[in-house]
Amino acid sequence: MDRDAVLEVGQLNEYVKMLVASDDVLAELAVRGELSNYKVYPSGHHYFTLKDAVGALRCVMFRSAAEKLRFKPENGMKVIVFGRVEVYVRDGVYQLYAGAITPDGVGDLYAEYERLKEKLRLEGLFDASHKKPIPKMPRSVAVITSGAGAAVRDIIRVLGSRWPLAKVIVLPVRVQGAEAPPEIAGAIKYCNRYSIAELIITGRGGGSIEDLWAFNDERVVRAIFDSEIPVISAVGHEPDVTISDFAADLRAATPSNAAELAVPDISDVCAQLRHISARIAQSGEVRLKELRRRLNAAAGSRVMRSPGNYLDDRRLAADRAAERALSAVRRRIADAGARFAKNAAALDALSPLKVLGRGYAIARGADGRVVKSAEDVSRGDELILRLREDEISCIVN
């Protein structure tokens, strides 16, 4: 063996880790087994071993994933763990990083749940850009749930106490079993086709994953997404999350909470109206006082007490203003005339004609250029002498 190919321990572990990470099967898998040595550390991370009759597998579930557990794992419990396999370089061992744990028996449903959720997420059914705003004061609310369950009674009770102005329309459907998904989806489509309400609440009380499965059905999820009427999803209790919750415009923790989110509290609205009314009244009083003050001031003014004297004063003021304006115009005209005469005299003094009038002459050559010295001409050249009133043609001798 070539000694140059000898690896450090860490290098070998890193290489094995790279091989494991490149395996698609190990990147996302589900493993069935029995829990043992289950420990929860102060950090919130869960460490345990998954074993069967043949072997054992070290596992870790970090706090962010463990917080989503809907049951308390215990040693000896048969479970299915969903996650990925990676190599821990420091110890040179591989372990399963768990993203979710479900009791054995519902593993197939959970796997289908994750598969469908990921499929619809990639299609954009859960994007926030598709969420419709919930009306602030709906005049009508359609409730799509079981007509005999506690959920419908809770919703009707809360809607009636909080916002009795809204009309509540119950569309009873089955919420469990094979017939439930088409009934729920059909009721949502019916509401949209005939515009029977401004808001839809759909859901049911809590239960196992099998009980809630109708709201994980693709037909129901797509009906919620396609609804032109805003939909509030109210399935189960706080820990229960169905795929319908992701597609709905708003998710409620419980059916009662859905009713609370659907309508305002009439007592709060009345309090706001009373506050607004008081502010309007106060503003009106302030405005009325100001107008009354201005009216009293106007009533006590001189123009109101003696309109004739007031008009006489205005006439005198107008005459004085006209006289001042006329005087100003006259002064400006006189100043302008004086400046014109001064400028005209200055221009006249600089005029070449004034110089010619004193006996001087301007000599130009045949080409019209002014002759400034004797060097500019030669014997025999013709010159034109410009005098004050006429010109003389001459020859240079």
SETOR-516566 format. One record per residue (C-alpha): x, y, z; residue number from 1. Coordinates in nm, 2 decimals. Example, Ala and Ser with C-alpha at 12.3 -4.5 7.8 and 13.67 -1.06 7.14 Angstrom:
// residues 2
TIZA|1.23|-0.45|0.78|1 .
TIZA|1.37|-0.11|0.71|2 .
***
This chain:
// residues 397
TIZA|0.00|0.00|0.00|1 .
TIZA|0.13|0.35|-0.09|2 .
TIZA|0.22|0.53|0.23|3 .
TIZA|0.13|0.86|0.06|4 .
TIZA|-0.23|0.74|0.05|5 .
TIZA|-0.25|0.70|0.43|6 .
TIZA|-0.54|0.90|0.57|7 .
TIZA|-0.58|1.07|0.91|8 .
TIZA|-0.87|0.95|1.12|9 .
TIZA|-1.06|1.27|1.07|10 .
TIZA|-1.00|1.26|0.69|11 .
TIZA|-1.15|0.91|0.67|12 .
TIZA|-1.45|1.02|0.88|13 .
TIZA|-1.50|1.32|0.65|14 .
TIZA|-1.48|1.10|0.35|15 .
TIZA|-1.73|0.85|0.48|16 .
TIZA|-1.96|1.15|0.58|17 .
TIZA|-1.94|1.28|0.22|18 .
TIZA|-2.03|0.93|0.08|19 .
TIZA|-2.33|0.91|0.32|20 .
TIZA|-2.44|1.27|0.23|21 .
TIZA|-2.44|1.19|-0.14|22 .
TIZA|-2.68|0.89|-0.10|23 .
TIZA|-3.04|1.00|-0.18|24 .
TIZA|-3.19|0.72|0.02|25 .
TIZA|-3.01|0.83|0.34|26 .
TIZA|-3.10|1.19|0.29|27 .
TIZA|-3.47|1.14|0.36|28 .
TIZA|-3.61|0.81|0.50|29 .
TIZA|-3.84|0.67|0.76|30 .
TIZA|-3.72|0.40|1.01|31 .
TIZA|-3.95|0.18|1.23|32 .
TIZA|-3.83|0.06|1.57|33 .
TIZA|-3.86|0.07|1.95|34 .
TIZA|-3.74|0.37|2.16|35 .
TIZA|-3.48|0.31|2.42|36 .
TIZA|-3.25|0.53|2.63|37 .
TIZA|-3.47|0.83|2.56|38 .
TIZA|-3.33|1.14|2.72|39 .
TIZA|-3.42|1.51|2.70|40 .
TIZA|-3.13|1.74|2.77|41 .
TIZA|-3.16|2.09|2.92|42 .
TIZA|-3.08|2.23|2.58|43 .
TIZA|-3.41|2.09|2.46|44 .
TIZA|-3.25|1.83|2.23|45 .
TIZA|-3.37|1.47|2.24|46 .
TIZA|-3.13|1.18|2.23|47 .
TIZA|-3.24|0.82|2.20|48 .
TIZA|-3.17|0.48|2.04|49 .
TIZA|-3.40|0.31|1.79|50 .
TIZA|-3.37|-0.07|1.80|51 .
TIZA|-3.53|-0.38|1.68|52 .
TIZA|-3.45|-0.75|1.71|53 .
TIZA|-3.15|-0.72|1.49|54 .
TIZA|-2.98|-0.39|1.56|55 .
TIZA|-2.97|-0.05|1.71|56 .
TIZA|-2.94|0.30|1.57|57 .
TIZA|-2.83|0.62|1.75|58 .
TIZA|-3.07|0.91|1.70|59 .
TIZA|-3.09|1.28|1.78|60 .
TIZA|-3.38|1.52|1.75|61 .
TIZA|-3.30|1.89|1.79|62 .
TIZA|-3.52|2.12|1.99|63 .
TIZA|-3.68|2.30|1.69|64 .
TIZA|-3.81|1.96|1.57|65 .
TIZA|-3.89|1.82|1.92|66 .
TIZA|-4.12|2.12|2.00|67 .
TIZA|-4.35|2.00|1.73|68 .
TIZA|-4.41|1.66|1.89|69 .
TIZA|-4.77|1.59|1.95|70 .
TIZA|-4.71|1.30|2.20|71 .
TIZA|-4.46|1.22|2.48|72 .
TIZA|-4.21|0.96|2.36|73 .
TIZA|-4.13|0.69|2.61|74 .
TIZA|-3.89|0.39|2.62|75 .
TIZA|-4.04|0.08|2.47|76 .
TIZA|-4.28|0.27|2.24|77 .
TIZA|-4.30|0.15|1.88|78 .
TIZA|-4.25|0.45|1.65|79 .
TIZA|-4.16|0.56|1.30|80 .
TIZA|-3.88|0.82|1.29|81 .
TIZA|-3.85|1.04|0.98|82 .
TIZA|-3.52|1.21|0.91|83 .
TIZA|-3.17|1.18|0.75|84 .
TIZA|-2.86|0.98|0.82|85 .
TIZA|-2.53|1.16|0.87|86 .
TIZA|-2.18|1.07|1.00|87 .
TIZA|-2.07|1.24|1.32|88 .
TIZA|-1.71|1.30|1.24|89 .
TIZA|-1.58|1.34|1.59|90 .
TIZA|-1.68|1.00|1.71|91 .
TIZA|-1.67|0.82|1.37|92 .
TIZA|-2.03|0.70|1.40|93 .
TIZA|-2.34|0.75|1.20|94 .
TIZA|-2.67|0.85|1.34|95 .
TIZA|-3.02|0.94|1.24|96 .
TIZA|-3.11|1.31|1.27|97 .
TIZA|-3.49|1.30|1.34|98 .
TIZA|-3.72|1.56|1.20|99 .
TIZA|-4.04|1.40|1.32|100 .
TIZA|-4.16|1.10|1.52|101 .
TIZA|-4.50|0.93|1.50|102 .
TIZA|-4.64|0.63|1.68|103 .
TIZA|-4.62|0.32|1.47|104 .
TIZA|-4.96|0.26|1.30|105 .
TIZA|-5.00|0.61|1.17|106 .
TIZA|-4.67|0.62|0.99|107 .
TIZA|-4.82|0.56|0.65|108 .
TIZA|-5.06|0.84|0.69|109 .
TIZA|-4.79|1.08|0.81|110 .
TIZA|-4.57|0.99|0.52|111 .
TIZA|-4.86|1.06|0.28|112 .
TIZA|-4.92|1.39|0.47|113 .
TIZA|-4.56|1.50|0.42|114 .
TIZA|-4.56|1.39|0.06|115 .
TIZA|-4.88|1.58|-0.03|116 .
TIZA|-4.79|1.89|0.17|117 .
TIZA|-4.45|1.92|-0.01|118 .
TIZA|-4.62|1.87|-0.35|119 .
TIZA|-4.87|2.14|-0.29|120 .
TIZA|-4.61|2.37|-0.14|121 .
TIZA|-4.40|2.34|-0.45|122 .
TIZA|-4.71|2.43|-0.66|123 .
TIZA|-4.75|2.75|-0.46|124 .
TIZA|-5.08|2.68|-0.28|125 .
TIZA|-4.94|2.80|0.05|126 .
TIZA|-4.78|3.12|-0.07|127 .
TIZA|-4.86|3.43|0.13|128 .
TIZA|-4.92|3.62|-0.20|129 .
TIZA|-5.24|3.42|-0.26|130 .
TIZA|-5.39|3.49|0.09|131 .
TIZA|-5.71|3.70|0.07|132 .
TIZA|-5.79|3.96|0.34|133 .
TIZA|-6.05|3.87|0.60|134 .
TIZA|-6.35|4.12|0.59|135 .
TIZA|-6.35|4.34|0.90|136 .
TIZA|-6.73|4.33|0.95|137 .
TIZA|-6.88|4.05|0.74|138 .
TIZA|-7.25|4.06|0.70|139 .
TIZA|-7.27|3.69|0.64|140 .
TIZA|-7.06|3.39|0.75|141 .
TIZA|-7.09|3.04|0.61|142 .
TIZA|-6.99|2.76|0.85|143 .
TIZA|-6.90|2.43|0.68|144 .
TIZA|-6.87|2.15|0.94|145 .
TIZA|-7.06|1.87|1.10|146 .
TIZA|-7.41|1.98|1.19|147 .
TIZA|-7.41|1.76|1.50|148 .
TIZA|-7.06|1.83|1.65|149 .
TIZA|-6.96|2.06|1.93|150 .
TIZA|-6.76|2.27|1.68|151 .
TIZA|-7.07|2.42|1.51|152 .
TIZA|-7.23|2.50|1.84|153 .
TIZA|-6.91|2.68|1.96|154 .
TIZA|-6.89|2.88|1.63|155 .
TIZA|-7.25|2.99|1.64|156 .
TIZA|-7.23|3.08|2.00|157 .
TIZA|-6.92|3.30|1.96|158 .
TIZA|-7.05|3.46|1.64|159 .
TIZA|-7.38|3.54|1.81|160 .
TIZA|-7.22|3.70|2.11|161 .
TIZA|-6.95|3.89|1.94|162 .
TIZA|-7.13|4.01|1.62|163 .
TIZA|-7.50|3.94|1.61|164 .
TIZA|-7.54|4.16|1.30|165 .
TIZA|-7.38|3.88|1.09|166 .
TIZA|-7.60|3.62|0.92|167 .
TIZA|-7.47|3.27|1.00|168 .
TIZA|-7.53|3.01|0.73|169 .
TIZA|-7.45|2.65|0.83|170 .
TIZA|-7.38|2.40|0.56|171 .
TIZA|-7.37|2.06|0.74|172 .
TIZA|-7.12|1.81|0.60|173 .
TIZA|-6.95|1.50|0.71|174 .
TIZA|-6.60|1.57|0.85|175 .
TIZA|-6.48|1.21|0.89|176 .
TIZA|-6.47|0.91|0.66|177 .
TIZA|-6.45|0.86|0.28|178 .
TIZA|-6.75|1.07|0.21|179 .
TIZA|-6.62|1.38|0.40|180 .
TIZA|-6.37|1.52|0.15|181 .
TIZA|-6.61|1.55|-0.15|182 .
TIZA|-6.88|1.70|0.07|183 .
TIZA|-6.65|1.96|0.22|184 .
TIZA|-6.50|2.05|-0.11|185 .
TIZA|-6.85|2.06|-0.27|186 .
TIZA|-6.98|2.29|0.01|187 .
TIZA|-6.70|2.54|-0.05|188 .
TIZA|-6.76|2.54|-0.42|189 .
TIZA|-7.14|2.59|-0.36|190 .
TIZA|-7.07|2.89|-0.15|191 .
TIZA|-6.86|3.05|-0.42|192 .
TIZA|-7.10|2.96|-0.71|193 .
TIZA|-7.39|3.13|-0.54|194 .
TIZA|-7.20|3.39|-0.33|195 .
TIZA|-7.40|3.30|-0.02|196 .
TIZA|-7.15|3.45|0.23|197 .
TIZA|-6.87|3.70|0.26|198 .
TIZA|-6.66|3.46|0.47|199 .
TIZA|-6.62|3.09|0.51|200 .
TIZA|-6.53|2.90|0.83|201 .
TIZA|-6.45|2.53|0.78|202 .
TIZA|-6.32|2.27|1.02|203 .
TIZA|-6.40|2.04|1.31|204 .
TIZA|-6.30|1.95|1.66|205 .
TIZA|-5.98|1.78|1.75|206 .
TIZA|-5.89|1.41|1.71|207 .
TIZA|-5.63|1.17|1.58|208 .
TIZA|-5.46|1.21|1.25|209 .
TIZA|-5.71|0.96|1.11|210 .
TIZA|-6.00|1.17|1.24|211 .
TIZA|-5.87|1.48|1.08|212 .
TIZA|-5.76|1.32|0.76|213 .
TIZA|-6.05|1.47|0.55|214 .
TIZA|-5.88|1.81|0.59|215 .
TIZA|-5.56|1.66|0.45|216 .
TIZA|-5.74|1.55|0.14|217 .
TIZA|-5.61|1.71|-0.18|218 .
TIZA|-5.97|1.79|-0.30|219 .
TIZA|-6.04|1.99|0.01|220 .
TIZA|-5.71|2.18|0.00|221 .
TIZA|-5.76|2.28|-0.36|222 .
TIZA|-6.12|2.39|-0.30|223 .
TIZA|-5.99|2.61|-0.02|224 .
TIZA|-5.72|2.75|-0.25|225 .
TIZA|-5.96|2.81|-0.54|226 .
TIZA|-6.22|2.98|-0.32|227 .
TIZA|-6.29|3.35|-0.41|228 .
TIZA|-6.44|3.39|-0.07|229 .
TIZA|-6.18|3.41|0.21|230 .
TIZA|-6.16|3.09|0.41|231 .
TIZA|-6.07|3.05|0.78|232 .
TIZA|-5.95|2.70|0.87|233 .
TIZA|-6.04|2.57|1.21|234 .
TIZA|-5.94|2.21|1.25|235 .
TIZA|-5.89|2.05|1.59|236 .
TIZA|-5.70|2.21|1.87|237 .
TIZA|-5.38|2.41|1.89|238 .
TIZA|-5.13|2.12|1.82|239 .
TIZA|-5.33|1.99|1.53|240 .
TIZA|-5.22|2.12|1.19|241 .
TIZA|-5.37|1.99|0.86|242 .
TIZA|-5.27|2.08|0.51|243 .
TIZA|-5.60|2.28|0.48|244 .
TIZA|-5.45|2.51|0.74|245 .
TIZA|-5.16|2.60|0.51|246 .
TIZA|-5.39|2.67|0.21|247 .
TIZA|-5.65|2.87|0.40|248 .
TIZA|-5.64|3.25|0.41|249 .
TIZA|-5.62|3.24|0.79|250 .
TIZA|-5.57|2.95|1.04|251 .
TIZA|-5.74|2.94|1.37|252 .
TIZA|-5.63|2.73|1.67|253 .
TIZA|-5.98|2.60|1.74|254 .
TIZA|-6.33|2.65|1.60|255 .
TIZA|-6.41|2.90|1.88|256 .
TIZA|-6.10|3.09|1.79|257 .
TIZA|-6.21|3.09|1.42|258 .
TIZA|-6.53|3.27|1.52|259 .
TIZA|-6.33|3.52|1.72|260 .
TIZA|-6.10|3.59|1.42|261 .
TIZA|-6.40|3.61|1.18|262 .
TIZA|-6.59|3.90|1.34|263 .
TIZA|-6.52|4.20|1.56|264 .
TIZA|-6.65|4.23|1.92|265 .
TIZA|-6.96|4.45|1.90|266 .
TIZA|-6.89|4.59|2.25|267 .
TIZA|-6.55|4.71|2.12|268 .
TIZA|-6.71|4.86|1.81|269 .
TIZA|-6.97|5.04|2.02|270 .
TIZA|-6.69|5.17|2.24|271 .
TIZA|-6.51|5.30|1.94|272 .
TIZA|-6.82|5.47|1.81|273 .
TIZA|-6.89|5.63|2.14|274 .
TIZA|-6.53|5.76|2.14|275 .
TIZA|-6.56|5.90|1.79|276 .
TIZA|-6.89|6.05|1.87|277 .
TIZA|-6.74|6.23|2.17|278 .
TIZA|-6.45|6.36|1.97|279 .
TIZA|-6.69|6.49|1.70|280 .
TIZA|-6.90|6.66|1.97|281 .
TIZA|-6.60|6.81|2.13|282 .
TIZA|-6.47|6.93|1.80|283 .
TIZA|-6.81|7.08|1.72|284 .
TIZA|-6.82|7.27|2.05|285 .
TIZA|-6.47|7.42|1.99|286 .
TIZA|-6.57|7.52|1.64|287 .
TIZA|-6.89|7.67|1.76|288 .
TIZA|-6.71|7.88|2.03|289 .
TIZA|-6.46|8.01|1.77|290 .
TIZA|-6.75|8.11|1.53|291 .
TIZA|-6.93|8.28|1.82|292 .
TIZA|-6.62|8.47|1.92|293 .
TIZA|-6.57|8.59|1.56|294 .
TIZA|-6.94|8.69|1.54|295 .
TIZA|-6.92|8.89|1.86|296 .
TIZA|-6.60|9.06|1.74|297 .
TIZA|-6.76|9.15|1.41|298 .
TIZA|-7.08|9.27|1.58|299 .
TIZA|-6.87|9.51|1.80|300 .
TIZA|-6.66|9.65|1.52|301 .
TIZA|-6.70|10.01|1.39|302 .
TIZA|-6.83|9.90|1.05|303 .
TIZA|-7.12|9.73|1.21|304 .
TIZA|-7.19|10.02|1.45|305 .
TIZA|-7.16|10.30|1.19|306 .
TIZA|-7.14|10.17|0.83|307 .
TIZA|-7.15|10.53|0.69|308 .
TIZA|-6.85|10.65|0.88|309 .
TIZA|-6.67|10.33|0.79|310 .
TIZA|-6.73|10.39|0.42|311 .
TIZA|-6.61|10.75|0.45|312 .
TIZA|-6.29|10.64|0.61|313 .
TIZA|-6.24|10.38|0.33|314 .
TIZA|-6.30|10.65|0.06|315 .
TIZA|-6.04|10.88|0.22|316 .
TIZA|-5.79|10.60|0.25|317 .
TIZA|-5.85|10.51|-0.12|318 .
TIZA|-5.79|10.88|-0.22|319 .
TIZA|-5.47|10.90|-0.02|320 .
TIZA|-5.35|10.57|-0.18|321 .
TIZA|-5.43|10.70|-0.53|322 .
TIZA|-5.24|11.02|-0.46|323 .
TIZA|-4.94|10.84|-0.33|324 .
TIZA|-4.94|10.61|-0.64|325 .
TIZA|-4.97|10.90|-0.88|326 .
TIZA|-4.68|11.09|-0.70|327 .
TIZA|-4.47|10.77|-0.72|328 .
TIZA|-4.54|10.74|-1.10|329 .
TIZA|-4.45|11.10|-1.16|330 .
TIZA|-4.12|11.07|-0.96|331 .
TIZA|-4.03|10.76|-1.16|332 .
TIZA|-4.10|10.94|-1.49|333 .
TIZA|-3.89|11.24|-1.39|334 .
TIZA|-3.60|11.02|-1.28|335 .
TIZA|-3.62|10.83|-1.60|336 .
TIZA|-3.61|11.15|-1.81|337 .
TIZA|-3.31|11.28|-1.62|338 .
TIZA|-3.12|10.95|-1.67|339 .
TIZA|-3.21|10.96|-2.05|340 .
TIZA|-3.08|11.31|-2.09|341 .
TIZA|-2.75|11.23|-1.91|342 .
TIZA|-2.70|10.92|-2.12|343 .
TIZA|-2.78|11.10|-2.44|344 .
TIZA|-2.52|11.37|-2.36|345 .
TIZA|-2.26|11.11|-2.28|346 .
TIZA|-2.32|10.93|-2.61|347 .
TIZA|-2.31|11.26|-2.81|348 .
TIZA|-1.98|11.35|-2.66|349 .
TIZA|-1.84|11.02|-2.77|350 .
TIZA|-1.98|11.05|-3.13|351 .
TIZA|-1.71|11.06|-3.41|352 .
TIZA|-1.92|11.33|-3.57|353 .
TIZA|-1.84|11.56|-3.28|354 .
TIZA|-1.47|11.51|-3.34|355 .
TIZA|-1.50|11.57|-3.71|356 .
TIZA|-1.69|11.89|-3.64|357 .
TIZA|-1.38|12.03|-3.47|358 .
TIZA|-1.18|12.01|-3.80|359 .
TIZA|-1.06|11.66|-3.79|360 .
TIZA|-1.08|11.40|-4.07|361 .
TIZA|-1.08|11.02|-4.10|362 .
TIZA|-0.86|10.87|-4.38|363 .
TIZA|-0.96|10.53|-4.53|364 .
TIZA|-0.78|10.33|-4.80|365 .
TIZA|-0.95|10.20|-5.11|366 .
TIZA|-1.04|9.89|-4.92|367 .
TIZA|-1.22|10.09|-4.66|368 .
TIZA|-0.97|10.04|-4.38|369 .
TIZA|-0.88|10.33|-4.15|370 .
TIZA|-0.53|10.47|-4.20|371 .
TIZA|-0.37|10.51|-3.86|372 .
TIZA|-0.01|10.60|-3.97|373 .
TIZA|0.20|10.69|-4.27|374 .
TIZA|0.34|10.34|-4.28|375 .
TIZA|-0.01|10.22|-4.38|376 .
TIZA|0.01|10.39|-4.72|377 .
TIZA|0.24|10.42|-5.02|378 .
TIZA|0.30|10.68|-5.28|379 .
TIZA|0.02|10.67|-5.54|380 .
TIZA|-0.24|10.51|-5.30|381 .
TIZA|-0.59|10.66|-5.32|382 .
TIZA|-0.74|10.78|-4.99|383 .
TIZA|-1.09|10.89|-4.89|384 .
TIZA|-1.10|11.16|-4.63|385 .
TIZA|-1.42|11.17|-4.43|386 .
TIZA|-1.50|11.52|-4.31|387 .
TIZA|-1.79|11.64|-4.10|388 .
TIZA|-2.04|11.66|-4.39|389 .
TIZA|-1.88|11.51|-4.69|390 .
TIZA|-1.58|11.31|-4.83|391 .
TIZA|-1.27|11.40|-5.03|392 .
TIZA|-1.08|11.17|-5.26|393 .
TIZA|-0.70|11.22|-5.28|394 .
TIZA|-0.38|11.06|-5.39|395 .
TIZA|-0.07|11.01|-5.17|396 .
TIZA|0.24|11.20|-5.31|397 .
***
